[in-house]
Amino acid sequence: MITARLATGNEVLLLAPVRGLAEDVGPMLAAIAEFRPDAVGVGLSGDEMRSLTEYFVTSEADPIVPLTGNESSEVRGLSRFGEVRVPNPAFVELLRWANGSTVPVEALDPSDERTASLFTEHIGYVELVRRTVRERAVSRRPPDAPTADAFALAWDQEVAHGRGSRAFARARDRYLVRAAQRMGAGHARIAIVVDRERFDPVRDLLAGAASTGIEDD
């Protein structure tokens, strides 16, 4: 897990555990407890957060989670660094912590419908075909990375390095940062949790927003 402290008009703790890696959960929760935020934002849509809460946090039994071939390959590749859980245990355990806490947790990503719209706005047919080919290639040959952190970054780079994919990711990150700004308007100290591969762009956008503001797309 990687973290950063930022002063953006608020005190912000940005945390980026590796998606699926169980060993990042404890350090993430400990860092949040030490920081004592007034609110926590997560890199999930409201729909995703409600589903995780309903099916994995407040339910008596976890449902079976079907995985695509690409997801299964990512899990197998990451598992050489430690226990891997699906869905992402960082978000599940954070929501479980929030369920017994007075600290509000907010979804910062666009809705599933808006995310689909952003995807089609930025990723045309040619890029979609190339992205699909890259996903199949990396599924057959996962990155030979020395650490879980490097694996997460290499996997994302393999799949999403096309121009349209980068534009889509940036649009989603900009939406998250604007949502974090709105959340921060009523809270002095906020923590934000995102997947590892989003850490650098989200950190840079937060820092830029603090100095120049961030306009709507």
SEMI-793330 format. One record per residue: residue in three letters; x, y, z of N, C-alpha, C, CB in turn. Coordinates in nm, 3 decimals. Glycine has a CB too. Layout:
<tormars>
TORMAR   r     n.u     n.v     n.w    ca.u    ca.v    ca.w     c.u     c.v     c.w    cb.u    cb.v    cb.w
TORMAR ala       X       Y       Z       X       Y       Z       X       Y       Z       X       Y       Z
...
</tormars>
This chain:
<tormars>
TORMAR   r     n.u     n.v     n.w    ca.u    ca.v    ca.w     c.u     c.v     c.w    cb.u    cb.v    cb.w
TORMAR met   0.084  -0.119   0.000   0.000   0.000   0.000   0.087   0.124   0.000  -0.095   0.000   0.121
TORMAR ile   0.041   0.227  -0.070   0.112   0.353  -0.074   0.018   0.462  -0.023   0.163   0.386  -0.218
TORMAR thr   0.074   0.564   0.046  -0.007   0.670   0.102   0.059   0.806   0.077  -0.028   0.648   0.253
TORMAR ala  -0.020   0.910   0.091   0.033   1.046   0.082  -0.055   1.137   0.166   0.039   1.096  -0.066
TORMAR arg   0.007   1.236   0.228  -0.066   1.342   0.299  -0.060   1.467   0.214  -0.006   1.368   0.442
TORMAR leu  -0.175   1.532   0.196  -0.183   1.652   0.115  -0.260   1.759   0.191  -0.250   1.622  -0.020
TORMAR ala  -0.221   1.883   0.167  -0.295   1.998   0.220  -0.364   2.065   0.102  -0.200   2.099   0.295
TORMAR thr  -0.495   2.052   0.093  -0.569   2.102  -0.022  -0.676   2.202   0.021  -0.633   1.986  -0.098
TORMAR gly  -0.655   2.265   0.134  -0.762   2.341   0.199  -0.822   2.256   0.309  -0.870   2.384   0.098
TORMAR asn  -0.804   2.125   0.295  -0.835   2.027   0.398  -0.706   1.948   0.426  -0.953   1.931   0.354
TORMAR glu  -0.708   1.872   0.532  -0.603   1.772   0.553  -0.652   1.644   0.485  -0.572   1.749   0.707
TORMAR val  -0.576   1.596   0.387  -0.619   1.480   0.309  -0.517   1.368   0.324  -0.636   1.518   0.160
TORMAR leu  -0.567   1.248   0.352  -0.485   1.128   0.350  -0.532   1.043   0.232  -0.495   1.049   0.487
TORMAR leu  -0.444   1.024   0.136  -0.474   0.942   0.019  -0.409   0.806   0.037  -0.425   1.011  -0.113
TORMAR leu  -0.489   0.700   0.026  -0.439   0.564   0.045  -0.469   0.482  -0.080  -0.502   0.497   0.171
TORMAR ala  -0.374   0.398  -0.120  -0.393   0.318  -0.241  -0.344   0.176  -0.218  -0.319   0.381  -0.360
TORMAR pro  -0.427   0.090  -0.159  -0.391  -0.051  -0.146  -0.397  -0.121  -0.281  -0.484  -0.122  -0.045
TORMAR val  -0.324  -0.228  -0.295  -0.328  -0.308  -0.417  -0.461  -0.383  -0.421  -0.207  -0.407  -0.425
TORMAR arg  -0.531  -0.370  -0.531  -0.662  -0.432  -0.544  -0.654  -0.583  -0.525  -0.723  -0.399  -0.681
TORMAR gly  -0.728  -0.634  -0.424  -0.737  -0.777  -0.399  -0.642  -0.830  -0.296  -0.716  -0.849  -0.524
TORMAR leu  -0.535  -0.757  -0.265  -0.430  -0.808  -0.176  -0.473  -0.793  -0.030  -0.296  -0.734  -0.201
TORMAR ala  -0.492  -0.907   0.038  -0.545  -0.905   0.173  -0.451  -0.837   0.272  -0.573  -1.045   0.219
TORMAR glu  -0.321  -0.849   0.252  -0.227  -0.796   0.351  -0.226  -0.643   0.356  -0.088  -0.846   0.322
TORMAR asp  -0.284  -0.577   0.258  -0.290  -0.430   0.260  -0.406  -0.378   0.345  -0.304  -0.377   0.118
TORMAR val  -0.498  -0.466   0.382  -0.617  -0.420   0.455  -0.581  -0.368   0.593  -0.718  -0.533   0.468
TORMAR gly  -0.503  -0.444   0.670  -0.468  -0.402   0.805  -0.396  -0.269   0.809  -0.383  -0.507   0.870
TORMAR pro  -0.289  -0.250   0.731  -0.222  -0.121   0.730  -0.313  -0.007   0.686  -0.103  -0.127   0.639
TORMAR met  -0.403  -0.032   0.592  -0.496   0.073   0.549  -0.587   0.117   0.664  -0.581   0.024   0.430
TORMAR leu  -0.646   0.021   0.733  -0.736   0.055   0.843  -0.660   0.122   0.957  -0.808  -0.070   0.894
TORMAR ala  -0.537   0.076   0.983  -0.457   0.138   1.088  -0.423   0.282   1.053  -0.328   0.058   1.111
TORMAR ala  -0.390   0.308   0.928  -0.356   0.444   0.885  -0.478   0.536   0.896  -0.303   0.445   0.742
TORMAR ile  -0.594   0.485   0.862  -0.716   0.565   0.873  -0.747   0.594   1.020  -0.835   0.493   0.806
TORMAR ala  -0.734   0.493   1.106  -0.761   0.513   1.248  -0.665   0.616   1.308  -0.749   0.380   1.323
TORMAR glu  -0.539   0.610   1.269  -0.441   0.706   1.320  -0.470   0.848   1.271  -0.299   0.665   1.280
TORMAR phe  -0.514   0.859   1.146  -0.542   0.990   1.087  -0.668   1.053   1.146  -0.558   0.976   0.936
TORMAR arg  -0.762   0.972   1.186  -0.888   1.017   1.247  -0.962   1.115   1.155  -0.861   1.082   1.384
TORMAR pro  -1.004   1.069   1.037  -1.073   1.158   0.944  -1.214   1.191   0.989  -1.077   1.095   0.805
TORMAR asp  -1.265   1.303   0.938  -1.405   1.339   0.960  -1.495   1.269   0.859  -1.423   1.491   0.952
TORMAR ala  -1.439   1.227   0.747  -1.513   1.156   0.644  -1.414   1.078   0.558  -1.598   1.254   0.557
TORMAR val  -1.464   0.973   0.494  -1.381   0.890   0.407  -1.450   0.880   0.271  -1.359   0.747   0.469
TORMAR gly  -1.373   0.900   0.165  -1.424   0.882   0.030  -1.358   0.761  -0.034  -1.399   1.008  -0.055
TORMAR val  -1.434   0.688  -0.114  -1.381   0.567  -0.176  -1.397   0.574  -0.328  -1.453   0.443  -0.120
TORMAR gly  -1.301   0.513  -0.397  -1.304   0.509  -0.542  -1.398   0.402  -0.592  -1.165   0.485  -0.597
TORMAR leu  -1.525   0.419  -0.560  -1.633   0.331  -0.602  -1.750   0.417  -0.646  -1.674   0.233  -0.487
TORMAR ser  -1.836   0.360  -0.729  -1.962   0.427  -0.758  -2.059   0.400  -0.643  -2.022   0.380  -0.894
TORMAR gly  -2.164   0.480  -0.636  -2.265   0.455  -0.534  -2.327   0.318  -0.549  -2.374   0.561  -0.541
TORMAR asp  -2.347   0.273  -0.674  -2.404   0.141  -0.698  -2.311   0.032  -0.646  -2.430   0.120  -0.849
TORMAR glu  -2.181   0.046  -0.672  -2.085  -0.053  -0.623  -2.081  -0.055  -0.471  -1.946  -0.024  -0.679
TORMAR met  -2.082   0.061  -0.408  -2.076   0.067  -0.263  -2.199   0.003  -0.200  -2.061   0.211  -0.217
TORMAR arg  -2.316   0.030  -0.257  -2.439  -0.031  -0.204  -2.436  -0.182  -0.220  -2.563   0.027  -0.275
TORMAR ser  -2.387  -0.232  -0.334  -2.381  -0.376  -0.356  -2.285  -0.444  -0.259  -2.340  -0.406  -0.500
TORMAR leu  -2.167  -0.385  -0.239  -2.072  -0.443  -0.144  -2.130  -0.445  -0.004  -1.941  -0.365  -0.146
TORMAR thr  -2.197  -0.337   0.034  -2.256  -0.330   0.168  -2.365  -0.435   0.184  -2.314  -0.190   0.195
TORMAR glu  -2.451  -0.446   0.084  -2.564  -0.538   0.094  -2.521  -0.684   0.092  -2.661  -0.513  -0.020
TORMAR tyr  -2.427  -0.719   0.004  -2.395  -0.859  -0.017  -2.275  -0.909   0.061  -2.372  -0.883  -0.161
TORMAR phe  -2.187  -0.819   0.109  -2.065  -0.864   0.174  -2.044  -0.806   0.314  -1.949  -0.831   0.089
TORMAR val  -2.112  -0.698   0.348  -2.092  -0.636   0.478  -2.205  -0.671   0.575  -2.080  -0.485   0.464
TORMAR thr  -2.327  -0.655   0.532  -2.441  -0.677   0.622  -2.510  -0.811   0.601  -2.541  -0.566   0.603
TORMAR ser  -2.473  -0.886   0.498  -2.536  -1.017   0.475  -2.476  -1.122   0.567  -2.521  -1.060   0.328
TORMAR glu  -2.549  -1.229   0.590  -2.500  -1.336   0.678  -2.403  -1.429   0.606  -2.618  -1.415   0.733
TORMAR ala  -2.415  -1.439   0.474  -2.326  -1.526   0.397  -2.285  -1.455   0.269  -2.394  -1.662   0.364
TORMAR asp  -2.157  -1.466   0.233  -2.108  -1.402   0.112  -2.154  -1.481  -0.010  -1.954  -1.392   0.115
TORMAR pro  -2.198  -1.412  -0.114  -2.237  -1.482  -0.236  -2.115  -1.527  -0.315  -2.326  -1.392  -0.323
TORMAR ile  -2.137  -1.617  -0.410  -2.030  -1.659  -0.501  -2.005  -1.546  -0.600  -2.067  -1.793  -0.575
TORMAR val  -1.878  -1.513  -0.622  -1.842  -1.404  -0.712  -1.786  -1.463  -0.842  -1.738  -1.309  -0.645
TORMAR pro  -1.860  -1.454  -0.952  -1.806  -1.503  -1.080  -1.699  -1.409  -1.132  -1.919  -1.519  -1.184
TORMAR leu  -1.594  -1.466  -1.190  -1.484  -1.385  -1.243  -1.471  -1.407  -1.393  -1.351  -1.419  -1.172
TORMAR thr  -1.434  -1.302  -1.462  -1.399  -1.316  -1.603  -1.263  -1.384  -1.613  -1.398  -1.177  -1.674
TORMAR gly  -1.229  -1.428  -1.733  -1.097  -1.489  -1.752  -0.986  -1.392  -1.719  -1.082  -1.537  -1.894
TORMAR asn  -1.003  -1.265  -1.754  -0.903  -1.163  -1.726  -0.886  -1.143  -1.576  -0.941  -1.030  -1.793
TORMAR glu  -0.999  -1.140  -1.503  -0.993  -1.122  -1.357  -0.928  -1.243  -1.291  -1.135  -1.101  -1.300
TORMAR ser  -0.962  -1.363  -1.338  -0.902  -1.484  -1.281  -0.750  -1.485  -1.300  -0.963  -1.609  -1.345
TORMAR ser  -0.706  -1.442  -1.417  -0.563  -1.437  -1.443  -0.494  -1.334  -1.353  -0.536  -1.403  -1.591
TORMAR glu  -0.558  -1.219  -1.332  -0.501  -1.117  -1.244  -0.488  -1.171  -1.102  -0.587  -0.989  -1.246
TORMAR val  -0.590  -1.242  -1.055  -0.586  -1.300  -0.921  -0.473  -1.401  -0.910  -0.721  -1.367  -0.886
TORMAR arg  -0.459  -1.488  -1.011  -0.352  -1.589  -1.007  -0.215  -1.522  -1.007  -0.364  -1.685  -1.127
TORMAR gly  -0.200  -1.418  -1.090  -0.070  -1.351  -1.094  -0.036  -1.282  -0.964  -0.069  -1.251  -1.205
TORMAR leu  -0.136  -1.220  -0.902  -0.112  -1.147  -0.777  -0.093  -1.241  -0.659  -0.228  -1.053  -0.750
TORMAR ser  -0.149  -1.361  -0.667  -0.148  -1.452  -0.552  -0.008  -1.495  -0.510  -0.231  -1.573  -0.582
TORMAR arg   0.090  -1.480  -0.598   0.226  -1.518  -0.557   0.284  -1.420  -0.454   0.319  -1.525  -0.679
TORMAR phe   0.215  -1.307  -0.433   0.261  -1.209  -0.334   0.185  -1.219  -0.202   0.248  -1.069  -0.389
TORMAR gly   0.085  -1.306  -0.195   0.008  -1.320  -0.072  -0.137  -1.356  -0.101   0.014  -1.191   0.009
TORMAR glu  -0.216  -1.362   0.004  -0.358  -1.398  -0.009  -0.431  -1.291  -0.090  -0.424  -1.415   0.130
TORMAR val  -0.513  -1.337  -0.184  -0.594  -1.248  -0.268  -0.740  -1.280  -0.246  -0.556  -1.261  -0.418
TORMAR arg  -0.821  -1.177  -0.230  -0.965  -1.195  -0.210  -1.043  -1.116  -0.314  -1.007  -1.150  -0.068
TORMAR val  -1.161  -1.170  -0.347  -1.253  -1.105  -0.438  -1.391  -1.105  -0.373  -1.255  -1.176  -0.579
TORMAR pro  -1.462  -0.991  -0.373  -1.420  -0.861  -0.425  -1.310  -0.797  -0.340  -1.540  -0.767  -0.433
TORMAR asn  -1.264  -0.683  -0.385  -1.151  -0.615  -0.323  -1.170  -0.605  -0.171  -1.132  -0.475  -0.384
TORMAR pro  -1.086  -0.673  -0.092  -1.106  -0.671   0.054  -1.083  -0.534   0.116  -1.014  -0.772   0.119
TORMAR ala  -1.005  -0.448   0.051  -0.982  -0.315   0.107  -1.114  -0.239   0.119  -0.883  -0.235   0.020
TORMAR phe  -1.196  -0.245   0.015  -1.323  -0.174   0.019  -1.424  -0.246   0.108  -1.379  -0.159  -0.121
TORMAR val  -1.427  -0.379   0.102  -1.521  -0.454   0.186  -1.494  -0.428   0.333  -1.512  -0.606   0.157
TORMAR glu  -1.368  -0.436   0.374  -1.336  -0.418   0.516  -1.349  -0.273   0.559  -1.195  -0.468   0.545
TORMAR leu  -1.323  -0.180   0.469  -1.345  -0.039   0.501  -1.493  -0.013   0.525  -1.292   0.050   0.388
TORMAR leu  -1.579  -0.068   0.441  -1.723  -0.051   0.460  -1.772  -0.123   0.586  -1.800  -0.102   0.337
TORMAR arg  -1.710  -0.235   0.617  -1.745  -0.305   0.741  -1.704  -0.220   0.862  -1.677  -0.444   0.747
TORMAR trp  -1.587  -0.158   0.855  -1.543  -0.066   0.961  -1.639   0.051   0.972  -1.399  -0.015   0.933
TORMAR ala  -1.679   0.106   0.859  -1.769   0.221   0.860  -1.906   0.185   0.916  -1.784   0.277   0.720
TORMAR asn  -1.946   0.059   0.899  -2.077   0.016   0.947  -2.088   0.025   1.099  -2.105  -0.126   0.902
TORMAR gly  -1.973   0.019   1.167  -1.973   0.030   1.313  -1.912   0.161   1.360  -1.898  -0.085   1.374
TORMAR ser  -1.901   0.259   1.271  -1.837   0.386   1.303  -1.932   0.502   1.276  -1.708   0.404   1.223
TORMAR thr  -1.903   0.614   1.337  -1.982   0.735   1.311  -1.923   0.817   1.196  -1.989   0.822   1.437
TORMAR val  -1.810   0.773   1.141  -1.745   0.845   1.031  -1.819   0.813   0.901  -1.594   0.807   1.020
TORMAR pro  -1.869   0.914   0.830  -1.939   0.886   0.704  -1.843   0.842   0.594  -2.016   1.010   0.658
TORMAR val  -1.889   0.751   0.510  -1.812   0.705   0.395  -1.894   0.736   0.270  -1.778   0.552   0.404
TORMAR glu  -1.830   0.800   0.173  -1.899   0.841   0.050  -1.834   0.780  -0.072  -1.902   0.993   0.039
TORMAR ala  -1.916   0.740  -0.168  -1.866   0.695  -0.299  -1.830   0.818  -0.381  -1.972   0.608  -0.373
TORMAR leu  -1.712   0.817  -0.441  -1.663   0.934  -0.515  -1.665   0.915  -0.666  -1.524   0.966  -0.471
TORMAR asp  -1.674   0.792  -0.712  -1.673   0.768  -0.857  -1.809   0.797  -0.919  -1.631   0.624  -0.886
TORMAR pro  -1.813   0.821  -1.050  -1.942   0.842  -1.117  -2.028   0.716  -1.109  -1.920   0.882  -1.263
TORMAR ser  -2.157   0.734  -1.128  -2.249   0.621  -1.128  -2.210   0.522  -1.237  -2.395   0.669  -1.148
TORMAR asp  -2.261   0.400  -1.228  -2.231   0.301  -1.330  -2.276   0.349  -1.468  -2.298   0.167  -1.296
TORMAR glu  -2.390   0.414  -1.472  -2.441   0.465  -1.600  -2.348   0.574  -1.656  -2.584   0.521  -1.584
TORMAR arg  -2.305   0.666  -1.569  -2.215   0.772  -1.614  -2.079   0.717  -1.654  -2.199   0.879  -1.505
TORMAR thr  -2.032   0.615  -1.582  -1.904   0.553  -1.618  -1.913   0.490  -1.756  -1.864   0.448  -1.514
TORMAR ala  -2.025   0.424  -1.784  -2.044   0.364  -1.916  -2.044   0.473  -2.024  -2.176   0.284  -1.922
TORMAR ser  -2.105   0.587  -1.994  -2.106   0.698  -2.089  -1.966   0.752  -2.113  -2.198   0.810  -2.040
TORMAR leu  -1.888   0.767  -2.004  -1.750   0.815  -2.017  -1.668   0.716  -2.101  -1.686   0.833  -1.878
TORMAR phe  -1.692   0.588  -2.081  -1.618   0.486  -2.156  -1.644   0.501  -2.306  -1.658   0.345  -2.108
TORMAR thr  -1.771   0.514  -2.342  -1.803   0.526  -2.485  -1.760   0.660  -2.543  -1.952   0.506  -2.507
TORMAR glu  -1.755   0.765  -2.459  -1.710   0.896  -2.507  -1.562   0.895  -2.543  -1.736   1.002  -2.400
TORMAR his  -1.484   0.818  -2.470  -1.339   0.824  -2.485  -1.278   0.704  -2.556  -1.276   0.837  -2.351
TORMAR ile  -1.348   0.593  -2.560  -1.292   0.471  -2.618  -1.376   0.430  -2.739  -1.287   0.357  -2.513
TORMAR gly  -1.319   0.453  -2.858  -1.386   0.417  -2.981  -1.366   0.271  -3.016  -1.337   0.504  -3.092
TORMAR tyr  -1.416   0.233  -3.133  -1.414   0.092  -3.172  -1.270   0.039  -3.182  -1.487   0.072  -3.306
TORMAR val  -1.183   0.113  -3.248  -1.046   0.066  -3.268  -0.976   0.048  -3.133  -0.966   0.164  -3.357
TORMAR glu  -0.992   0.147  -3.046  -0.929   0.137  -2.913  -0.989   0.021  -2.833  -0.945   0.269  -2.834
TORMAR leu  -1.119  -0.002  -2.848  -1.184  -0.113  -2.777  -1.126  -0.246  -2.822  -1.336  -0.110  -2.800
TORMAR val  -1.108  -0.262  -2.953  -1.049  -0.385  -3.004  -0.907  -0.403  -2.951  -1.050  -0.386  -3.158
TORMAR arg  -0.828  -0.296  -2.957  -0.690  -0.304  -2.908  -0.687  -0.335  -2.758  -0.615  -0.174  -2.936
TORMAR arg  -0.778  -0.275  -2.684  -0.783  -0.298  -2.540  -0.819  -0.444  -2.511  -0.886  -0.203  -2.472
TORMAR thr  -0.913  -0.499  -2.587  -0.951  -0.638  -2.570  -0.834  -0.731  -2.600  -1.069  -0.673  -2.659
TORMAR val  -0.760  -0.701  -2.706  -0.642  -0.781  -2.741  -0.537  -0.773  -2.630  -0.581  -0.733  -2.875
TORMAR arg  -0.517  -0.653  -2.576  -0.419  -0.637  -2.467  -0.463  -0.714  -2.343  -0.399  -0.489  -2.433
TORMAR glu  -0.593  -0.712  -2.313  -0.643  -0.785  -2.196  -0.618  -0.935  -2.212  -0.793  -0.757  -2.175
TORMAR arg  -0.642  -0.986  -2.332  -0.619  -1.129  -2.355  -0.471  -1.163  -2.345  -0.673  -1.171  -2.493
TORMAR ala  -0.388  -1.073  -2.396  -0.243  -1.098  -2.393  -0.190  -1.100  -2.250  -0.168  -0.991  -2.474
TORMAR val  -0.233  -1.003  -2.170  -0.183  -0.998  -2.033  -0.243  -1.111  -1.949  -0.215  -0.862  -1.970
TORMAR ser  -0.362  -1.159  -1.985  -0.420  -1.274  -1.915  -0.337  -1.399  -1.939  -0.564  -1.297  -1.961
TORMAR arg  -0.286  -1.413  -2.061  -0.202  -1.530  -2.092  -0.063  -1.518  -2.032  -0.191  -1.549  -2.243
TORMAR arg  -0.013  -1.394  -2.027   0.124  -1.372  -1.977   0.122  -1.257  -1.875   0.223  -1.340  -2.095
TORMAR pro   0.083  -1.285  -1.751   0.082  -1.180  -1.648   0.220  -1.119  -1.630   0.032  -1.236  -1.515
TORMAR pro   0.227  -0.994  -1.585   0.358  -0.928  -1.568   0.448  -1.003  -1.472   0.339  -0.785  -1.519
TORMAR asp   0.574  -1.010  -1.505   0.674  -1.072  -1.418   0.733  -0.962  -1.330   0.786  -1.145  -1.501
TORMAR ala   0.655  -0.921  -1.230   0.692  -0.807  -1.145   0.750  -0.857  -1.013   0.571  -0.715  -1.120
TORMAR pro   0.840  -0.779  -0.952   0.904  -0.824  -0.828   0.820  -0.805  -0.703   1.033  -0.752  -0.811
TORMAR thr   0.719  -0.716  -0.709   0.636  -0.689  -0.591   0.490  -0.677  -0.634   0.682  -0.560  -0.519
TORMAR ala   0.401  -0.685  -0.537   0.258  -0.668  -0.566   0.230  -0.529  -0.620   0.174  -0.694  -0.440
TORMAR asp   0.298  -0.430  -0.564   0.282  -0.292  -0.610   0.319  -0.279  -0.758   0.367  -0.196  -0.524
TORMAR ala   0.435  -0.333  -0.793   0.480  -0.328  -0.931   0.388  -0.408  -1.022   0.623  -0.380  -0.942
TORMAR phe   0.336  -0.519  -0.973   0.244  -0.601  -1.052   0.119  -0.521  -1.086   0.207  -0.729  -0.976
TORMAR ala   0.060  -0.453  -0.988  -0.062  -0.375  -1.011  -0.039  -0.268  -1.116  -0.111  -0.312  -0.880
TORMAR leu   0.073  -0.198  -1.108   0.103  -0.092  -1.204   0.130  -0.149  -1.343   0.223  -0.010  -1.158
TORMAR ala   0.203  -0.261  -1.348   0.235  -0.321  -1.477   0.109  -0.376  -1.544   0.338  -0.432  -1.460
TORMAR trp   0.022  -0.436  -1.468  -0.103  -0.490  -1.524  -0.186  -0.376  -1.585  -0.186  -0.564  -1.415
TORMAR asp  -0.201  -0.269  -1.511  -0.280  -0.156  -1.563  -0.215  -0.095  -1.686  -0.296  -0.048  -1.455
TORMAR gln  -0.084  -0.086  -1.686  -0.013  -0.029  -1.801  -0.032  -0.115  -1.925   0.137  -0.014  -1.770
TORMAR glu  -0.033  -0.245  -1.908  -0.053  -0.335  -2.021  -0.191  -0.317  -2.082  -0.033  -0.480  -1.978
TORMAR val  -0.292  -0.303  -1.999  -0.431  -0.299  -2.047  -0.471  -0.160  -2.094  -0.525  -0.345  -1.937
TORMAR ala  -0.431  -0.056  -2.021  -0.492   0.076  -2.038  -0.394   0.183  -2.084  -0.555   0.120  -1.909
TORMAR his  -0.296   0.147  -2.167  -0.200   0.250  -2.208  -0.240   0.320  -2.337  -0.063   0.189  -2.225
TORMAR gly  -0.349   0.279  -2.401  -0.394   0.347  -2.522  -0.445   0.487  -2.492  -0.503   0.267  -2.590
TORMAR arg  -0.443   0.573  -2.594  -0.482   0.713  -2.573  -0.624   0.724  -2.520  -0.470   0.792  -2.704
TORMAR gly  -0.719   0.649  -2.579  -0.856   0.656  -2.533  -0.872   0.604  -2.391  -0.945   0.578  -2.625
TORMAR ser  -0.801   0.497  -2.359  -0.807   0.441  -2.224  -0.752   0.539  -2.122  -0.730   0.309  -2.218
TORMAR arg  -0.644   0.607  -2.157  -0.588   0.707  -2.066  -0.685   0.824  -2.046  -0.453   0.759  -2.119
TORMAR ala  -0.751   0.865  -2.155  -0.848   0.975  -2.145  -0.966   0.935  -2.059  -0.896   1.018  -2.284
TORMAR phe  -1.012   0.812  -2.073  -1.122   0.763  -1.990  -1.083   0.761  -1.843  -1.164   0.621  -2.036
TORMAR ala  -0.964   0.709  -1.814  -0.918   0.703  -1.675  -0.906   0.842  -1.615  -0.784   0.630  -1.666
TORMAR arg  -0.854   0.937  -1.693  -0.839   1.073  -1.643  -0.975   1.137  -1.615  -0.759   1.158  -1.743
TORMAR ala  -1.073   1.114  -1.703  -1.206   1.170  -1.682  -1.267   1.113  -1.554  -1.297   1.140  -1.802
TORMAR arg  -1.249   0.986  -1.530  -1.302   0.924  -1.407  -1.231   0.979  -1.284  -1.288   0.770  -1.413
TORMAR asp  -1.100   0.997  -1.293  -1.025   1.050  -1.179  -1.063   1.196  -1.151  -0.874   1.039  -1.205
TORMAR arg  -1.086   1.273  -1.256  -1.128   1.411  -1.237  -1.265   1.417  -1.168  -1.133   1.485  -1.373
TORMAR tyr  -1.353   1.329  -1.205  -1.484   1.321  -1.139  -1.463   1.291  -0.990  -1.574   1.212  -1.206
TORMAR leu  -1.376   1.196  -0.960  -1.350   1.160  -0.820  -1.297   1.278  -0.741  -1.251   1.044  -0.812
TORMAR val  -1.205   1.353  -0.800  -1.146   1.467  -0.729  -1.250   1.575  -0.705  -1.027   1.524  -0.809
TORMAR arg  -1.336   1.601  -0.803  -1.442   1.701  -0.780  -1.536   1.655  -0.669  -1.522   1.725  -0.909
TORMAR ala  -1.568   1.525  -0.667  -1.654   1.473  -0.560  -1.584   1.484  -0.424  -1.692   1.326  -0.588
TORMAR ala  -1.452   1.461  -0.423  -1.377   1.475  -0.298  -1.376   1.619  -0.250  -1.233   1.426  -0.316
TORMAR gln  -1.368   1.713  -0.343  -1.374   1.854  -0.306  -1.508   1.889  -0.242  -1.349   1.943  -0.428
TORMAR arg  -1.615   1.836  -0.301  -1.748   1.862  -0.244  -1.760   1.800  -0.105  -1.859   1.807  -0.336
TORMAR met  -1.707   1.680  -0.088  -1.709   1.615   0.043  -1.627   1.695   0.143  -1.656   1.471   0.033
TORMAR gly  -1.513   1.746   0.097  -1.424   1.820   0.185  -1.478   1.955   0.228  -1.294   1.839   0.120
TORMAR ala  -1.581   2.005   0.157  -1.636   2.136   0.194  -1.696   2.135   0.334  -1.742   2.178   0.093
TORMAR gly  -1.739   2.018   0.379  -1.799   2.011   0.513  -1.715   1.938   0.614  -1.931   1.946   0.505
TORMAR his  -1.590   1.903   0.578  -1.506   1.823   0.668  -1.362   1.872   0.660  -1.514   1.672   0.632
TORMAR ala  -1.301   1.888   0.774  -1.164   1.939   0.778  -1.061   1.833   0.741  -1.133   1.993   0.916
TORMAR arg  -1.088   1.708   0.777  -0.992   1.599   0.754  -1.063   1.487   0.680  -0.932   1.546   0.890
TORMAR ile  -1.013   1.455   0.561  -1.075   1.349   0.484  -0.970   1.247   0.440  -1.148   1.407   0.361
TORMAR ala  -1.011   1.122   0.437  -0.928   1.014   0.381  -0.993   0.968   0.251  -0.914   0.894   0.483
TORMAR ile  -0.910   0.934   0.154  -0.957   0.888   0.025  -0.886   0.758  -0.007  -0.933   0.995  -0.087
TORMAR val  -0.963   0.656  -0.044  -0.906   0.524  -0.075  -0.935   0.492  -0.221  -0.964   0.414   0.018
TORMAR val  -0.829   0.463  -0.297  -0.841   0.427  -0.439  -0.753   0.306  -0.466  -0.801   0.547  -0.531
TORMAR asp  -0.777   0.239  -0.578  -0.689   0.131  -0.620  -0.549   0.185  -0.649  -0.746   0.059  -0.744
TORMAR arg  -0.450   0.099  -0.632  -0.310   0.142  -0.642  -0.277   0.216  -0.771  -0.219   0.023  -0.629
TORMAR glu  -0.330   0.167  -0.884  -0.294   0.228  -1.012  -0.350   0.368  -1.030  -0.340   0.141  -1.125
TORMAR arg  -0.443   0.409  -0.944  -0.501   0.543  -0.954  -0.429   0.643  -0.865  -0.648   0.539  -0.917
TORMAR phe  -0.336   0.597  -0.784  -0.274   0.684  -0.683  -0.207   0.806  -0.744  -0.173   0.605  -0.603
TORMAR asp  -0.117   0.787  -0.839  -0.041   0.900  -0.894  -0.131   1.004  -0.961   0.061   0.849  -0.995
TORMAR pro  -0.221   0.965  -1.052  -0.304   1.069  -1.114  -0.399   1.137  -1.016  -0.385   1.008  -1.225
TORMAR val  -0.454   1.064  -0.920  -0.544   1.127  -0.823  -0.467   1.222  -0.733  -0.616   1.019  -0.738
TORMAR arg  -0.348   1.181  -0.689  -0.264   1.270  -0.607  -0.232   1.398  -0.682  -0.134   1.199  -0.565
TORMAR asp  -0.193   1.385  -0.808  -0.156   1.502  -0.887  -0.277   1.593  -0.911  -0.095   1.459  -1.022
TORMAR leu  -0.393   1.534  -0.936  -0.514   1.615  -0.955  -0.554   1.686  -0.827  -0.629   1.527  -1.004
TORMAR leu  -0.541   1.619  -0.714  -0.572   1.683  -0.585  -0.478   1.800  -0.559  -0.562   1.581  -0.470
TORMAR ala  -0.350   1.780  -0.586  -0.253   1.887  -0.566  -0.280   2.003  -0.661  -0.111   1.835  -0.585
TORMAR gly  -0.312   1.973  -0.786  -0.342   2.078  -0.883  -0.469   2.152  -0.850  -0.352   2.021  -1.019
TORMAR ala  -0.570   2.079  -0.801  -0.696   2.143  -0.763  -0.676   2.238  -0.648  -0.800   2.038  -0.728
TORMAR ala  -0.584   2.203  -0.557  -0.560   2.288  -0.441  -0.500   2.422  -0.484  -0.468   2.218  -0.341
TORMAR ser  -0.419   2.422  -0.590  -0.350   2.544  -0.628  -0.423   2.624  -0.736  -0.212   2.510  -0.676
TORMAR thr  -0.493   2.554  -0.827  -0.555   2.626  -0.939  -0.703   2.599  -0.955  -0.486   2.589  -1.066
TORMAR gly  -0.756   2.503  -0.878  -0.895   2.462  -0.899  -0.902   2.360  -1.010  -0.983   2.583  -0.932
TORMAR ile  -1.014   2.292  -1.019  -1.032   2.193  -1.124  -1.169   2.216  -1.186  -1.019   2.048  -1.067
TORMAR glu  -1.168   2.246  -1.315  -1.292   2.281  -1.381  -1.368   2.156  -1.424  -1.266   2.370  -1.501
TORMAR asp  -1.498   2.169  -1.446  -1.577   2.060  -1.498  -1.539   2.034  -1.643  -1.727   2.091  -1.485
TORMAR asp  -1.548   1.906  -1.684  -1.521   1.872  -1.823  -1.638   1.915  -1.910  -1.495   1.720  -1.839
</tormars>
